[in-house]
């Protein structure tokens, strides 16, 4: 199934795709299929928290509508306002430097997936405007496969991890390079000595925190669809494309990820419990099109949108870009 969170006629709804042009409201589908004997989930998070039982009910209701399309009102996709499929996840995990094309640039790197957290407040949906402020500096797109968790995960081995996936969607994980550089610390980290815990060593380290450069408002675009797991036979071999304006700037595949989806999920859940509705974005697919510029040159301060990301089986996500000509407010006390 293809599921989405939308607004139509001023009402927020969860819907399922009926065909390439139309969707059906899940509440209306449940009423038609079950004669009000079964309550429909109110939003996508509630649907996912209901687990496989509720997903099966949704599938049954949608199939019933396809067989008897006159029983409910159909909604044309062209008439809806798209939200992120999951609007209020408990957390959004992003995997850093996961494309094998970046391996040659690594001076030192861990031998496991490295991940950061993005706030839910950064999420927007398909066709919603990306808003960049002048004082952010350079901001560029990063097309990624995102996984939506369907069951609580803790200490799940990689061999079983896919069974905890509800579905997949598209993530455009915007990155502010200038803010990353501005928030860089080069400092002496202090550690207790291994041979004498009462004494310390100073170790030079370099780090930058992701709160600004990954988490500003509109820096996480999800959707349009949450495509349920059974629709995607192999998430580790999906074609990915990204365009800005009329120019294709990335043509890649998830098969070039260093870590497979199951490995990523299994590693994260050794540290963070993953809950239904949590989002895990698996890393940038950024292999440039031959003789074209890199996504890192697609600075929205200088290159106008829209930006488009497509992933095989998951659809196409497109968003306009607005650059606000403003300076940062007076955040210091006098």
N, C-alpha and C positions, 0 to 999 in steps of 0.2 A: 504494500500500500504506500501511497504518497499522502502524508498528512501535513497540515499546515495550521498556523495560527494567524487569523486575519481579523480585520474589522470590516463589516458590511452593514450599510444603513445605520451606522452609529453604534453597532453592537459588536463586541469582541466575541469571536467564535473559533472553535476548532473544526476543521473541515478535512474531507478526503477527496482526492482527485477522482472524478468519474471518467474523464477523457482529457484530451489535450486542451480543451477550452473551458470545461466546467468542473465545479466542485460541489459537494453537498455538505450541509451543516450536519455535524455528528448528532446533535440533539434531535434534529428533525428526522434523521435516519433511524435513530433508536425508537422514536415515537412510532414511526411507520412500521418498523420491523418487529417490535416487541410489544406494541399496544400499551405503552407506559408501564409494562411489567418490570422493566429493567431501567435503572437510572443511568443517564448518560454522564460521562465525566465532564466537569465544568471547564477544565483547561488542560493543556498538554501535560503539565506536571502531574495532575490528578490521574490522567489517563495512564501515564508511565508508572506511577505508584501502584496502580491497580494490577500491574504485571501482565502475564500472559493471558490470564482469564479475561481481562478487559480488552486487551488487544484482539483476542479472538471474537469478542462480542462486537467490536468495531468492524472487524472484517466481515462478520456475518451480516451486520446491518447494511454495510456498503454494498455487499453482493446482492442483498435483497432490493436495494434501490436500483442497481443496474438491471435487474430482471423486471422491475416494475417502476420505470422512471417517472411515471405520471403521479406517483403517490406523494412526492415531495417537490418543493421548489428547488430548481437548480440555480446555482450562482455562477455567473461568468467570471472567470479569473481576471478579465480586464476591468471589472467593476469593483475589485476589492483593494483594501489597503493591507499590505503585508507586514506582519510582525516577525520577529525572530521566532522560529518554530517552538523553541522552549524559551520563554521570556524571563523566567525567574529561577535559573539553575542554582543549586547550592554552591557550585564552583565551576570555573572554566579553567582547565589545565592546558597549557600550551607547551609543545615539545620544541626544544631549541636545537638548531643546527642538525636536523635529522636527515637532510638530503645528502646523498653521497657526493653530489657535485661540490659540496662545501668542504669535503674532507681535506683537500689539498691546502686549504687556507688555515687549517687548525695548527696552531703552534703547540698547544697542549690541550687535551680534551679528556673527559671521563670515558670509561669503557661501559657506559650505561646511558639510558635516556636521561637527559637533563630537562627539567620542566619548571615552569613558572605559572603563576596564577593571574588571571585577568578577572576584574570585577564584573558582575552581571550588569552593572550600570552602563558598561561600554557597549552593550549589545543593541543592534538595530536589525531590521529585516530587509529583504529584497525591495528595491526601489526607494527605500528611505534615503534621505540625503546624508552623505558623509560631510561633517562640518569640521573644517580645519581652521584653526586660528593662526594668524601670522606669527605670533610669538612661539608657536610650537617648533618652528623651523622645519627642516626636511621631514616629510612623511611619505612613505611608499606602501604599496599593497603587498600582501603575501598570500597567495592562494593555497588553501590547505583542505585536506580531508578531515572532517570532524566526526567523532563518534558520540552518540547519545547513549548513556548508560540506562539499562532497563531493570537491573536487579542490584541490590546491595552487594558490593564486592569488598572482601577483605582477605588477603593472603590466598588469592585464587591463582593457581599455576597457569602458565601461558597456554597449556594444552586445553584448558577449560574456559579461557577468558572470553572467547567469542560468544559463548552461550549467555553471557551477561549483557550483551549489546542489544539495545532496542532497535537502533537504526543508525543511519548516517546522514550527514548533511554537508553543506559547503560552508567553510569559514574563510573570510578574508580578514587576516590577522594584521591589521595596520601597525606599522612600526615607525616611531619617530627617532631617526638616527641622531639628530642634533640633541634631543633631550637625553638620549642614552649617553652621549658624550659629556653633556653638562653634569650628569649625575654620577660620573665616574669617580671612584675613590682609588687612590694609590696610597697604601698605608701599611703600617706594621701591625699585623695581626698577632695576638698574644695567645700562646698555647702553653699548657702545663707540659713539662718535660716528661717523656715516657719513663725514664729511669728514676726520676725524682719528682713526684707530683706536687711537691711543695715549692718547686722552682719553675720559672717560665722561660720560654724562648720567644723571640720576636721573628716573625716570618713576613717578608714582603709579599703583599697581595694586591690584586687589581679587581675591582668589582663595580658593577652598576646595577641599581635596583630597577625593576620593571614597572613600578607603579605608574609613572608618567608615560614612558615611551611605548608601553603596550596597553595602558589602561584608560586613556582619555575617553571621554564620551564619543561615541560612534566609531571607536577603534576595533570593534568586533562585529562583523556582519555575518549573520547566519541565515541560511535558507536558500531558496524559498521553501524547500520541502524537508521534512523528516521522512526519509525512505526506509521502510522497515527492513530488518536484517535479511529476511528471506529473498528480498528482491536483488540483493548484491551477493553474488556467489563468491567473489574473491576481492575483498577491499584492498588487497595488496597488489593489485594490478589494474588500476583505473587511470585512464587518460585525464590529464588536467591541462586547462588552457586559461590564460589570463590576457585580457586586452585593456588598454587604456586609450580612450578616444577610439580612433579607427586602427590603432596599431597593436598587433599581437606582440606581447613582450615575454611570454613564457609558454612553452609547450613541453609538457613533462609527463611523468607517470608516478603513481604511488609505489611502483615496483623499485624505484630508486631510493626509497627511504632506507636508512641504515637499520632501523628497527621496525619489525612488522607490527600491525595493530595489536595482536594478541600479546606480544612482548611488551609493548608500551603499557597496556592496561595492567598486565601482571606486575610490572615493575612499580608503577604508581601505587597500586593497592597494597604493596608491602609497607607503605608509609602513610597514605591517606585512604581512609575508607571512601569508596565511590558509591554514590547513592543514585537511585532513579532520577533521571533528568540532568545529572552532571554531564558536562561537555568536555571531551578530550580532543584537542586539535593536534593533528599528528605531525605537523611540520611543513615547511614551505616547499612547494614544487616550483622551482624557479629556473630550470634549465632554459636559457634564452633561445628564441627562434634564431635560426642561422641568419647571420648578417643583420640582426636587429639588436636593439639595446636591451640591457638587463632591467629587471624590475627595480633594481636599486637606482636606476636613472629616472624612474617614473615618479619624481618628486611632485606631489600634488600642489605645492606652492608655485610650481612653474609649468606643469603639464596638466591641462584641463581634463576632466572626466568626459563621459562616464567611465567607470571601471566595471569590467565584466569578468566573472569567473565561471567556468563550466567544468564539471566533473562527470565523467562517464556514468550514466545511470542515475545521476542526482539532479540533473537539470542545469539551468543557467541562472546565475545571480547577477543583477546589474544595479548599480547605484550611481546617482549623480554626485558631484563633488562641489561643495560650496566652501570658498575661502573667505573667512571673515577678516577684514582689515582692521585689527584692533591690537592694542598693547595689553600686557598683563596688568591687572588691577593693583591697587595699593594694598599689598598684603602685609607690609611691615607696619608695626606700630610706630608712631612718631616719638 
